[in-house]
Amino acid sequence: MRRRMWTESGLAAVTAVLAVVTAVDAEWVEWLFGVDPDGGSGALELGLVVALAVVSLVLAALARRHRLAARRPQPA
């Protein structure tokens, strides 16, 4: 249970950092893949920011749930 909580916490942090990096400088997508799929409109980058933020929030909520479950006393 602890390993799962730490994995979810770590992935939540990574996705949050990627969301912030994408919001600040969205050009990394074009640079990394060498294509501009949205034709310069920024729609892909906006979608990435939203998706990464949602994934980060979900992972953080799951990590919190597992942390609270691990703290709860187990029935005998």
N, C-alpha and C positions, 0 to 999 in steps of 0.2 A: 504494500500500500504506500509506503514511504517513497519507494523508487518511482512509482507512478505519479505521485504528487510532485516530486522534483522534476520529472520529465515534463509534465504539463506546465510547471512554472517556467522552466527553461525555454520551452517552445513558445510560451506566451510572451516572454521577454524578447525572443528573437523576432517573432512576428510583429511585435510592437515597434521594435527598432526599424525593421524593414518598412513599416507603414510610415514612420516619421521620415526616414531617408527618402522614400518615394514622394512624400508630400513636399519635402524641401527641394529635392533635385530629382525630377522624374526622368531625366535623360539617361539614367543608368540602364533603363530597360532597352532603349534603342542601342546604347553602346554595347551592352552585353550580348544581345541577340543579333545586332547588325541590321535590324529591320525597323520600320516605322508603321506598324499595323493600323494605327488609327489616323494616319495621314497628317499628323501634327496637331490634331484637335485636342489631345490630352485626355480623351475619354478612357482610354485603356489605363492610364496612370491613375485617374480618379477611381475607376473600378477596382484597381489594385489596392489603393489606399483603403477604400471601404471594406473590401474583402479581408485584407490583412488585419484591420482594426476589429472586425467582427470575430475572426478566428482568434485573435489575441484575447478578446473579452470572454469568449466561450472557454478557452483553455484556462484562463485565470479563474473563472467560476468553478470549473471542474477541479482545479488544484485546491481551491479553497474548500470545496465540498469534501475532498479526500482528506485534507488536513484536519477538518473538524471531525470527520468520522474516525480518524486515527486517535484523536484526543478523547473521544467518548469512551467511558468505561465499558468493557466487554462483559456481557452477562455470564454468570458462572455456570 
